Structure formats: structure tokens, C-alpha cells
């Protein structure tokens, strides 16, 4: 289902254990050469290279390494095996026996010395429940496949969401650092102007306060990014010490076209994995009703054949052999299901109740999926509309900041106006990146609930 790739991370060891063992085995009179070998080993081990991943690479790695998916794969294999062998209830039962008997204290001189016997039997049982058992096994296998697909899609959704969250946090950190650097430069410029006697000390202090105030925000953004990156590595099954870089940008999200569904919403509802799983559960419940009916009213046919060969060996005389064989055919019909208060009759009624309950669940789930699809579509439309407004707002904020900065350099604007203009530009840039992340989350959720391939909507 996925490309298998082997990824691992970790700190490189200065001297691998195999080299340490080799060094211990070198005689003392080769100390010089031992030193040369040790230095060569230390310099030959390269540092762990940085691993760059696209979002598709991250998904493939997570699907291969994720424990939940591996467990689901084992469960599906069990369902597949049960489905392949679901007919085994009609397998014949085979028995083979051998017997040897010898008296311990015979008193009659003509009594039996010993007796041997061989026996074999085969029996076969057929019940109408065989058909329901085979159908149930098939439905369980199909449900297992749907659950496995859900597990894979759940992991992929988490990976893609985390991937774009880290992209947003990275770009947000970059914006915060640029803003901090701008504040530092403004502080340095004001201090130079103050030393030259061009501005009052208050402007220097104000710029310094602004610069110091931005440092915690940058540190907080760095810590958040580091924590989320570690969580992302854990999700991918990578070593936390692995040097990982993500290849991508939220600017790609800003360029997405209008999202248009290629199928009718009712058809997308039917394609939803949650709806398909309930459909399989409903079919299994209906099969269970039939199975309980067969148990209560269905006849059971049995056939068996037995053969026995016995030989008596007397002390005096010839051995006497006896062959016997028997064939048995039978049919049993249960009658307690006819009684309305019997447990088998109650089982049939309870199974019918389970069918009705699942029908109601299926109806409710279809409505819920349809509502979610419509909600995500509205969220996407709103996010794309907001992005257009924010892009225009950034252009205006950038133009305002540049004009305010020029006016401040000429002394026609005060420092507070410049800082206000800078904050407005930063806020506009951060808001745009945040809205881009909101857009991709809504698209991913829409792809997940409709069963569409991830990364296809809006392309």
C-alpha cells in the first residue's frame, strides 16, 4: 500500500564497538599503528546527515513505522485467514484406534493368550449455519479492511496536519525573528542618534523596551517549534535526535484553486469510511438474525462410518479375526425455537433489535457526514476569501510601514507611529500564514471525511 522505506536517526558514535574490539586485539608493540587506526576510525564516521522530507515522504515513513497500523495489519490478516477457512465446519472428523489386551493371570490352559484390534471412523456434520458462518467471516474481513484503511488515513491526516503546522510555526518564527531584528536595529539607530544629540533619551528607552519585549515571543515560538518537531518525529517513528528538515511552504497553499467536489454530496456520503463501516455492521447484524434462526429452527444432518477389526489369539489353536463396520445417518430438528419464551427465540428478537438500532445509527451518520462536508466547504470558501483580504492588507501595511519609516527618518513621525506601523505589518503577515494553515486543515478534513485522496482537492 505504501512504499517501504527504512529510516533511522541517531547520534554517530566516535568509535563504533567493532573498532574498539579490533583495537583491543592489537599487540602492544604496535602502539603507533593503533593510534593511527583509532584516529582513522574517529574521522571516518560521518555526522548524521540532515534528512529532508516532503509531506508525501513523511506520510510514507509514518505508515511504514506506525505501531497502530502494524497492529491493524495483523488483525486484517487474521480476518483474511478466517474468511479463507470459513467452510472448515464441514471438515470430516477422522479417528484411528489400536488396542492390545493380554490377561495377567490366566488359569485355563486353552484361554486367550492376547487380543489385538484396529478401529477407524469418520464422521461429518452439516448445518445451515455454515452459510451464515461463511458470510459473517467475509463481512468481518471486509470490515477489517475498512478499519485498516481508516487507521492509515487517520495516521496520514495527523502527519499532514502536523507537517503544515510545523511549516506555519517555522514561518511564524522567521517573521518573529525578522521583527526582533528590526527592533534591534531600530534600538541601535536610536542609540546612535541619541549619542549624536539628535533625539531624546526617551526614544532610546522606548526602542529598547520594544526590543526586549519581543525576545520572549521569539523564545516561546522556538520552544513550540522544537516540541512539535519532536512530536512529529515520534509520529513518524524517527529518532528524536534525527536532523529533520521539511520541504514545503505555506505559500503553496495560498495558490490553491477554488475547491470543487467532483461528485454529488450524497455519493460522497456513501464513500465515507464511517458510513461504509456501519453498512458492513448492518449487514453483519442481518446475517446474525439468519444465523439465530438457523440455530432455533434449522435441521442438522450427521453421517458417520466406523470400522473395527479384532483378532483373538488363543494359547492353543488358530487366531480368530472379526471384522465389523457400521454406517450411521441422522437428522436432528430443534423444537425449542418454536416456544416464544425460549432463549433461542429471544436471541432472534434481540438480533432484530440490533438491526433496527444500526439502521438508525446509519441514518444519523449519513446526516452527520453530509453536514460536515457542507461545513468544511464553507470553511474553505471563507478561508480563501479571508486570504485575499489579508494579502491586500499586507500590501497596504507594507506600504504604510515604508512611508512611516521614511517619515520617521526625516523627523516628521515619532517612534510610536513607526512601532505601530511595524506591528501592523507583522500582524498582517502572521494572520496570512495562520489563515493559510486554517485553509489546509479544512481541506485535509474534507478529503478525509469524503474518502478523497489527500492532496488532490484544490489542485
C-alpha positions as CSV (number, residue, x, y, z in Angstrom):
1,X,0.0,0.0,0.0
2,X,2.9,2.3,0.7
3,X,6.5,2.5,-0.4
4,X,8.6,0.8,2.2
5,X,11.4,2.8,3.3
6,X,13.9,2.3,6.2
7,X,14.6,5.5,8.1
8,X,16.5,5.8,11.3
9,X,18.2,8.5,13.2
10,X,20.7,8.8,16.0
11,X,24.0,10.3,17.1
12,X,27.1,9.0,15.5
13,X,29.5,7.2,17.8
14,X,33.1,8.4,17.9
15,X,34.4,4.8,17.8
16,X,32.0,2.0,16.9
17,X,32.2,-1.1,19.1
18,X,33.6,-3.2,16.3
19,X,36.5,-0.8,16.1
20,X,37.0,-0.9,19.8
21,X,37.2,-4.6,19.8
22,X,39.8,-4.6,17.0
23,X,41.9,-2.0,18.8
24,X,42.0,-4.2,22.0
25,X,43.3,-7.2,19.9
26,X,46.4,-5.3,18.5
27,X,49.7,-6.2,20.3
28,X,51.4,-3.6,22.5
29,X,54.4,-3.4,20.2
30,X,52.1,-1.8,17.5
31,X,51.0,1.1,19.7
32,X,51.9,3.6,17.0
33,X,49.8,1.9,14.4
34,X,47.0,1.5,17.0
35,X,46.9,5.3,17.3
36,X,46.8,5.7,13.6
37,X,43.9,3.3,13.3
38,X,42.0,5.0,16.2
39,X,42.3,8.4,14.6
40,X,41.2,7.0,11.2
41,X,38.1,5.4,12.7
42,X,37.2,8.6,14.5
43,X,37.5,10.7,11.4
44,X,35.9,8.1,9.1
45,X,32.5,8.1,11.0
46,X,30.4,10.9,9.4
47,X,28.0,13.0,11.4
48,X,24.3,12.2,10.9
49,X,23.2,13.9,7.6
50,X,20.2,16.1,7.6
51,X,17.1,14.4,6.2
52,X,14.8,16.5,4.1
53,X,11.2,15.3,3.8
54,X,8.3,16.4,1.7
55,X,4.8,15.8,3.0
56,X,4.5,12.6,0.9
57,X,7.8,11.3,2.2
58,X,6.6,11.9,5.8
59,X,3.3,10.1,5.2
60,X,5.1,7.0,3.7
61,X,7.5,6.9,6.6
62,X,4.8,7.1,9.2
63,X,2.6,4.5,7.5
64,X,5.6,2.1,7.5
65,X,6.6,2.7,11.1
66,X,3.4,3.4,12.9
67,X,2.5,0.8,15.6
68,X,-1.2,1.2,15.2
69,X,-1.1,0.4,11.5
70,X,1.1,-2.6,12.1
71,X,-1.4,-3.9,14.7
72,X,-4.3,-3.4,12.3
73,X,-2.4,-5.2,9.6
74,X,-2.1,-8.2,11.9
75,X,-5.8,-8.1,12.7
76,X,-6.7,-7.9,9.0
77,X,-4.5,-10.9,8.2
78,X,-6.4,-12.8,10.9
79,X,-9.8,-11.9,9.3
80,X,-8.5,-12.9,5.9
81,X,-7.4,-16.3,7.2
82,X,-10.8,-16.8,8.9
83,X,-12.6,-15.9,5.7
84,X,-10.4,-18.4,3.6
85,X,-11.2,-21.2,6.1
86,X,-14.8,-20.3,6.9
87,X,-16.0,-23.6,5.3
88,X,-14.0,-25.7,7.8
89,X,-17.0,-26.6,9.9
90,X,-17.9,-29.3,7.4
91,X,-14.5,-30.9,7.5
92,X,-14.8,-34.6,8.4
93,X,-13.6,-35.8,11.8
94,X,-11.2,-38.8,11.5
95,X,-10.2,-41.2,14.2
96,X,-7.9,-44.2,14.3
97,X,-7.5,-46.6,17.3
98,X,-5.4,-49.6,18.1
99,X,-5.8,-52.0,21.1
100,X,-3.8,-54.8,22.6
101,X,-5.1,-56.9,25.6
102,X,-3.3,-59.7,27.4
103,X,-4.6,-61.5,30.6
104,X,-2.3,-61.0,33.6
105,X,-3.0,-64.4,35.3
106,X,-4.7,-67.0,33.1
107,X,-5.9,-70.2,34.7
108,X,-7.4,-72.0,31.8
109,X,-4.8,-73.7,29.5
110,X,-6.9,-73.0,26.5
111,X,-7.8,-69.4,27.4
112,X,-7.0,-66.5,25.2
113,X,-3.3,-65.5,25.1
114,X,-3.9,-61.9,23.8
115,X,-6.2,-59.9,21.6
116,X,-5.5,-57.1,19.1
117,X,-7.9,-54.8,17.4
118,X,-7.8,-51.9,14.9
119,X,-10.5,-49.3,14.5
120,X,-11.2,-46.3,12.2
121,X,-14.1,-43.9,12.0
122,X,-15.1,-40.8,10.0
123,X,-18.0,-38.5,10.7
124,X,-19.5,-35.5,9.0
125,X,-21.9,-32.9,10.3
126,X,-23.8,-30.4,8.1
127,X,-25.8,-27.4,9.4
128,X,-27.5,-24.5,7.5
129,X,-25.4,-22.2,9.8
130,X,-22.5,-23.0,7.6
131,X,-23.7,-20.4,5.1
132,X,-24.1,-17.7,7.7
133,X,-20.7,-18.5,9.2
134,X,-19.1,-18.1,5.8
135,X,-20.9,-14.8,5.2
136,X,-20.0,-13.5,8.6
137,X,-16.4,-14.3,8.1
138,X,-16.5,-12.4,4.7
139,X,-18.1,-9.4,6.3
140,X,-15.6,-9.4,9.2
141,X,-12.8,-9.4,6.6
142,X,-14.4,-6.5,4.7
143,X,-14.9,-4.6,8.0
144,X,-11.3,-5.2,8.8
145,X,-10.2,-3.8,5.5
146,X,-12.2,-0.7,6.1
147,X,-10.8,-0.3,9.6
148,X,-7.3,-0.7,8.3
149,X,-7.9,2.0,5.7
150,X,-9.3,4.2,8.4
151,X,-6.2,3.7,10.5
152,X,-4.0,4.5,7.6
153,X,-6.0,7.6,6.7
154,X,-6.0,8.7,10.4
155,X,-2.2,8.5,10.5
156,X,-1.9,10.3,7.2
157,X,-4.2,13.0,8.4
158,X,-2.2,13.5,11.6
159,X,1.1,13.6,9.6
160,X,-0.1,16.1,7.1
161,X,-1.7,18.3,9.7
162,X,1.5,18.2,11.8
163,X,3.6,18.8,8.7
164,X,1.7,22.0,7.8
165,X,1.6,23.1,11.5
166,X,5.4,22.9,11.6
167,X,5.6,24.9,8.4
168,X,3.4,27.6,9.9
169,X,5.4,27.7,13.1
170,X,8.6,27.8,11.2
171,X,7.5,30.8,9.0
172,X,5.9,32.4,12.1
173,X,9.3,32.1,13.9
174,X,11.0,33.6,10.9
175,X,8.6,36.6,11.0
176,X,9.1,37.0,14.7
177,X,12.9,36.9,14.3
178,X,12.8,39.5,11.5
179,X,10.6,41.7,13.6
180,X,13.1,41.3,16.5
181,X,16.0,42.1,14.3
182,X,14.2,45.2,13.0
183,X,13.6,46.3,16.6
184,X,17.2,45.7,17.5
185,X,18.4,47.8,14.5
186,X,15.9,50.5,15.5
187,X,17.3,50.5,19.0
188,X,20.9,50.7,17.7
189,X,19.9,53.5,15.4
190,X,18.2,55.4,18.1
191,X,21.1,55.0,20.4
192,X,23.4,56.4,17.8
193,X,21.1,59.3,17.2
194,X,20.9,60.0,20.9
195,X,24.7,59.9,21.2
196,X,24.8,62.4,18.3
197,X,22.2,64.6,20.2
198,X,19.5,64.3,17.5
199,X,16.8,62.6,19.6
200,X,15.8,62.5,23.3
201,X,16.8,59.6,25.6
202,X,13.1,58.6,25.9
203,X,13.1,57.4,22.3
204,X,16.1,55.2,23.0
205,X,14.5,53.7,26.1
206,X,11.2,53.2,24.2
207,X,13.1,51.3,21.4
208,X,15.0,49.3,24.0
209,X,11.8,48.3,25.8
210,X,10.2,47.2,22.4
211,X,13.3,45.2,21.6
212,X,13.4,43.4,25.0
213,X,9.7,42.8,24.9
214,X,9.9,40.9,21.6
215,X,12.6,38.4,22.9
216,X,10.2,36.2,25.0
217,X,7.9,35.9,22.0
218,X,10.7,34.6,19.8
219,X,11.9,32.2,22.5
220,X,8.3,30.9,23.0
221,X,8.0,30.3,19.3
222,X,11.3,28.4,19.2
223,X,10.3,26.2,22.1
224,X,6.9,25.5,20.5
225,X,8.5,24.6,17.2
226,X,11.0,22.2,18.9
227,X,8.3,20.5,20.9
228,X,6.1,20.0,17.9
229,X,9.0,18.8,15.8
230,X,9.8,16.1,18.4
231,X,6.1,15.0,18.4
232,X,6.2,14.9,14.6
233,X,9.4,12.7,14.7
234,X,7.6,10.4,17.2
235,X,4.6,10.1,14.9
236,X,7.0,9.2,12.0
237,X,8.8,6.6,14.2
238,X,12.1,8.5,13.9
239,X,14.8,9.0,16.5
240,X,14.3,12.3,18.3
241,X,18.0,13.1,17.7
242,X,17.4,12.9,13.9
243,X,18.2,16.1,12.0
244,X,15.0,16.6,10.0
245,X,14.1,19.4,7.7
246,X,10.7,19.8,6.0
247,X,10.5,20.7,2.3
248,X,7.5,22.9,1.6
249,X,5.9,26.3,2.1
250,X,2.5,27.7,3.1
251,X,2.8,29.9,0.0
252,X,1.8,26.8,-2.0
253,X,-1.4,26.7,0.0
254,X,-2.1,30.3,-0.9
255,X,-2.0,29.5,-4.6
256,X,-4.7,26.7,-4.4
257,X,-7.7,27.0,-6.7
258,X,-11.2,27.0,-5.5
259,X,-12.2,23.6,-4.1
260,X,-14.8,21.9,-6.2
261,X,-16.2,18.4,-5.4
262,X,-16.1,16.1,-8.4
263,X,-19.1,14.0,-7.1
264,X,-22.5,14.7,-5.7
265,X,-22.6,15.1,-1.9
266,X,-24.9,12.1,-1.5
267,X,-22.4,9.9,-3.3
268,X,-19.5,11.3,-1.2
269,X,-21.5,10.4,1.9
270,X,-21.8,6.8,0.7
271,X,-18.0,6.8,0.1
272,X,-17.3,7.9,3.6
273,X,-15.4,5.2,5.5
274,X,-17.5,5.8,8.6
275,X,-20.7,5.2,6.6
276,X,-19.2,2.1,4.8
277,X,-18.2,0.6,8.2
278,X,-21.8,1.0,9.5
279,X,-23.1,-0.6,6.3
280,X,-20.9,-3.6,6.9
281,X,-22.0,-3.7,10.6
282,X,-25.7,-3.6,9.5
283,X,-25.1,-6.5,7.0
284,X,-23.4,-8.5,9.7
285,X,-26.3,-7.9,12.1
286,X,-28.8,-9.1,9.4
287,X,-26.7,-12.2,8.9
288,X,-26.7,-12.7,12.7
289,X,-30.5,-12.8,12.6
290,X,-30.4,-15.5,10.0
291,X,-27.8,-17.4,12.0
292,X,-30.0,-17.3,15.1
293,X,-33.0,-18.5,13.1
294,X,-31.0,-21.4,11.8
295,X,-29.9,-22.2,15.3
296,X,-33.5,-22.2,16.5
297,X,-35.3,-23.9,13.6
298,X,-32.7,-25.3,11.2
299,X,-32.1,-29.1,11.0
300,X,-28.6,-30.6,11.4
301,X,-27.6,-33.7,9.3
302,X,-24.9,-36.1,10.5
303,X,-23.2,-39.0,8.8
304,X,-20.6,-41.4,10.3
305,X,-18.9,-44.6,9.4
306,X,-17.0,-46.9,11.7
307,X,-14.9,-50.0,11.1
308,X,-13.3,-52.4,13.6
309,X,-11.1,-55.4,13.1
310,X,-10.4,-57.6,16.1
311,X,-8.2,-60.7,16.3
312,X,-8.2,-63.2,19.2
313,X,-5.0,-65.2,19.7
314,X,-5.6,-68.3,21.9
315,X,-2.8,-70.2,23.6
316,X,-3.7,-73.3,21.6
317,X,-5.3,-73.1,18.2
318,X,-5.6,-70.6,15.3
319,X,-6.3,-66.9,15.7
320,X,-9.9,-65.8,15.0
321,X,-10.4,-62.4,13.2
322,X,-13.7,-60.5,13.3
323,X,-14.5,-57.5,11.0
324,X,-17.3,-55.1,11.9
325,X,-18.5,-51.9,10.2
326,X,-21.3,-49.5,10.7
327,X,-22.9,-46.6,8.9
328,X,-25.0,-44.0,10.7
329,X,-27.1,-41.3,9.2
330,X,-29.2,-38.9,11.3
331,X,-31.1,-35.6,11.2
332,X,-32.0,-33.6,14.2
333,X,-34.6,-30.7,14.3
334,X,-34.7,-28.4,17.3
335,X,-38.1,-27.6,18.6
336,X,-37.4,-25.2,21.4
337,X,-37.2,-22.2,19.0
338,X,-41.0,-22.6,18.4
339,X,-41.6,-21.7,22.0
340,X,-41.8,-17.8,22.2
341,X,-40.3,-17.7,25.7
342,X,-37.3,-19.9,24.8
343,X,-33.7,-18.5,24.9
344,X,-33.3,-19.2,21.1
345,X,-36.4,-17.2,20.3
346,X,-35.2,-14.4,22.5
347,X,-31.9,-14.4,20.6
348,X,-33.7,-13.9,17.3
349,X,-35.7,-11.0,18.7
350,X,-32.5,-9.4,20.2
351,X,-30.7,-9.7,16.9
352,X,-33.7,-8.0,15.1
353,X,-33.4,-5.1,17.7
354,X,-29.7,-4.8,16.9
355,X,-30.5,-4.4,13.2
356,X,-33.0,-1.7,13.8
357,X,-30.5,0.2,16.1
358,X,-27.8,0.0,13.4
359,X,-30.3,1.3,10.8
360,X,-30.9,4.4,13.0
361,X,-27.1,4.8,13.5
362,X,-26.5,4.6,9.8
363,X,-29.2,7.2,9.0
364,X,-27.8,9.6,11.7
365,X,-24.2,9.1,10.4
366,X,-25.1,9.9,6.9
367,X,-26.7,13.2,8.0
368,X,-23.6,13.9,10.2
369,X,-21.2,13.3,7.3
370,X,-23.3,15.5,5.0
371,X,-23.3,18.3,7.5
372,X,-19.6,18.0,8.0
373,X,-18.9,18.2,4.2
374,X,-21.0,21.3,3.9
375,X,-19.3,22.9,6.9
376,X,-15.8,22.2,5.6
377,X,-16.8,23.6,2.2
378,X,-18.0,26.8,3.8
379,X,-14.8,27.0,6.0
380,X,-12.7,26.6,2.8
381,X,-14.6,29.3,1.0
382,X,-14.4,31.6,4.0
383,X,-10.6,31.0,4.4
384,X,-9.9,31.6,0.7
385,X,-11.9,34.8,0.8
386,X,-10.1,35.9,4.0
387,X,-6.7,35.2,2.4
388,X,-7.5,37.5,-0.5
389,X,-8.3,40.3,2.0
390,X,-5.2,39.6,4.1
391,X,-3.0,39.7,1.0
392,X,-4.4,43.1,0.2
393,X,-4.0,44.2,3.8
394,X,-0.3,43.1,3.8
395,X,0.4,45.3,0.7
396,X,-1.2,48.3,2.4
397,X,0.5,47.6,5.7
398,X,3.9,47.3,4.0
399,X,3.4,50.5,2.1
400,X,2.3,52.2,5.3
401,X,5.4,51.0,7.2
402,X,7.8,52.1,4.5
403,X,6.2,55.5,4.3
404,X,6.2,55.8,8.1
405,X,9.8,54.7,8.3
406,X,10.8,57.3,5.8
407,X,8.9,60.0,7.6
408,X,10.5,59.0,10.9
409,X,13.9,59.2,9.4
410,X,13.1,62.8,8.4
411,X,11.7,63.6,11.8
412,X,8.0,64.0,10.8
413,X,6.8,60.9,12.5
414,X,7.5,59.8,16.1
415,X,8.8,56.5,17.2
416,X,5.4,55.3,18.5
417,X,4.0,55.7,15.0
418,X,6.8,53.7,13.5
419,X,6.4,50.9,16.0
420,X,2.6,50.8,15.5
421,X,3.1,50.6,11.7
422,X,5.7,47.8,12.2
423,X,3.4,45.8,14.5
424,X,0.5,46.2,12.0
425,X,2.7,44.7,9.2
426,X,3.9,41.8,11.3
427,X,0.3,41.1,12.5
428,X,-0.9,41.1,8.9
429,X,1.9,38.7,7.8
430,X,1.2,36.3,10.7
431,X,-2.5,36.4,10.1
432,X,-2.0,35.4,6.5
433,X,0.1,32.4,7.4
434,X,-2.3,31.4,10.1
435,X,-5.2,31.6,7.6
436,X,-3.2,29.5,5.2
437,X,-2.9,26.9,7.9
438,X,-6.6,27.1,8.6
439,X,-7.3,26.6,4.9
440,X,-5.2,23.4,4.6
441,X,-6.6,21.9,7.8
442,X,-10.2,22.4,6.4
443,X,-9.1,20.8,3.0
444,X,-7.5,17.9,4.8
445,X,-10.6,17.3,6.9
446,X,-12.8,17.5,3.8
447,X,-10.6,15.0,2.0
448,X,-10.6,12.7,5.0
449,X,-14.4,12.6,5.5
450,X,-15.2,12.2,1.8
451,X,-12.6,9.5,1.3
452,X,-10.8,11.5,-1.3
453,X,-7.1,11.0,-1.9
454,X,-5.1,13.5,0.3
455,X,-3.6,16.4,-1.6
456,X,-6.0,16.3,-4.5
457,X,-8.6,18.9,-3.7
458,X,-7.8,22.4,-5.0
459,X,-5.1,21.1,-7.3
